[in-house]
Amino acid sequence: MKKIALLIIVATFAISCGKEAKKSSLEELNAQKTTLTVKIDSLNTLLKLVETEISKLDLDKNIQTITALPVKNDVFKHFLEIQGVAKANKNIEISPEMGGTVTAILVKEGQKVQTGQLLIQLDDASVKNSINELNTQLSLAKTTFERQERLWNQKIGSEMQYLQAKAQKESLENNLSSLRTQARKMRITAPFSGVVDEIFPRLGELTSQQMPAVRLLNLDNVYVEADVTETYLPIVKEGTETLVHFTSINKEINSKISQVGNYINPANRSFKIRINIDNKDQSIKPNLLADIKIVDFKTKGIIIPAMLVQQDQNGNNYVFTVVTENNQHKVVKNIVTITNEYNHEVFVSAGLKENDTLVNAGARFVKDGDQVKISKN
């Protein structure tokens, strides 16, 4: 545009000179000079206006384009991340109270059973025979005692005969009670309602008190147990909010710490925590690994992306914000105080306000005071 303006001036001057060169009187030449001077001044003014517009256009070309991001005012949480294991209180292996041969298996693996239901019957034939024999002896002993008692009440017979008959009867009753208890120990029953997970012996096999016979589970209520380093004793309390994620089954549960151990393990300097979990759908199994997030910092305030925070030569953290004045966007450097950071976000406790707008894309290429353009993409 500068070249165009100069060409206009030169051309106008040449044309004017060409037309007026034919006139030779001094008076006419002075008049031509005055006319040309006025034209030159007018063109100079026009040239300055053109140059000003050119300067503006050149300045716009050098303005950095950025994107803007409003600050977020929300609840910020920082988590302590550890691993735990799912467990169930009602997860037991039932062993027989007395050894014996398995004569009947009355349930199947995977079957639901009720409290007291018979699971496995051991051979109790000898015990039953002894019970039958004692019943016969007890019947005679009772008859003898009743007769001696009637005679004694009539002051007939000796006291010794009465006492012997009574002792015989009571001894047989005690022996019979012991045999019945022994017979019950030959029966493996369910101590609680649940599911038979595994049956260890086969029909006809010999079992003992040291050998488990049935694994019985009730998974309605399970818990997650984990070890936490003693450093977090002041933070981890009963009722602390947690997020439990079971990666294998892609299940996440919000819960709270239900119990905090009172013993520090000297081997790894940690204490145990317990998180109770409702498991009505039976999806969580014992020994399932869990990723536990424990909230150790929580507050409401300004949250921004961590990647926007920069550091100056004095070690100060800062971010760039953008302000708009007279339809122009200007970059402002803000020194900020970072209190905590988690998952690529930081909590800013000082240096920003709720209505501030951050320089997002392009933040690494601008400086304080720069004029910028905001892209809407």
HELIX and SHEET records of a PDB file:
HELIX    1   1 LYS A    2  GLU A   20  1                                  19    
HELIX    2   2 LEU A   26  ASN A   62  1                                  37    
HELIX    3   3 ALA A  125  ASN A  153  1                                  29    
HELIX    4   4 GLU A  159  ARG A  184  1                                  26    
HELIX    5   5 GLU A  230  TYR A  232  5                                   3    
HELIX    6   6 THR A  247  ILE A  249  5                                   3    
HELIX    7   7 ALA A  306  LEU A  308  5                                   3    
HELIX    8   8 ALA A  363  PHE A  365  5                                   3    
SHEET    1   A 5 GLN A  64  ILE A  66  0                                        
SHEET    2   A 5 GLN A 371  ILE A 374  1                                        
SHEET    3   A 5 GLN A 328  ILE A 335 -1                                        
SHEET    4   A 5 ASN A 317  GLU A 325 -1                                        
SHEET    5   A 5 GLN A 310  GLN A 311 -1                                        
SHEET    1   B 2 ALA A  68  PRO A  70  0                                        
SHEET    2   B 2 THR A 357  VAL A 359 -1                                        
SHEET    1   C 7 LYS A 251  LYS A 256  0                                        
SHEET    2   C 7 GLU A 241  PHE A 246 -1                                        
SHEET    3   C 7 LEU A 289  PRO A 305 -1                                        
SHEET    4   C 7 LYS A  72  ALA A  88 -1                                        
SHEET    5   C 7 ASN A 221  THR A 229 -1                                        
SHEET    6   C 7 SER A 270  ASP A 278 -1                                        
SHEET    7   C 7 GLN A 259  VAL A 260 -1                                        
SHEET    1   D 4 ASN A  91  ILE A  94  0                                        
SHEET    2   D 4 VAL A 214  LEU A 217 -1                                        
SHEET    3   D 4 GLY A 194  ILE A 199 -1                                        
SHEET    4   D 4 LYS A 112  VAL A 113 -1                                        
SHEET    1   E 4 ARG A 187  THR A 189  0                                        
SHEET    2   E 4 LEU A 118  LEU A 122 -1                                        
SHEET    3   E 4 GLY A 100  ILE A 105 -1                                        
SHEET    4   E 4 LEU A 206  THR A 207 -1                                        
SHEET    1   F 5 LYS A 251  LYS A 256  0                                        
SHEET    2   F 5 GLU A 241  PHE A 246 -1                                        
SHEET    3   F 5 LEU A 289  PRO A 305 -1                                        
SHEET    4   F 5 GLU A 345  ALA A 350 -1                                        
SHEET    5   F 5 THR A 337  TYR A 342 -1                                        
END                                                                             
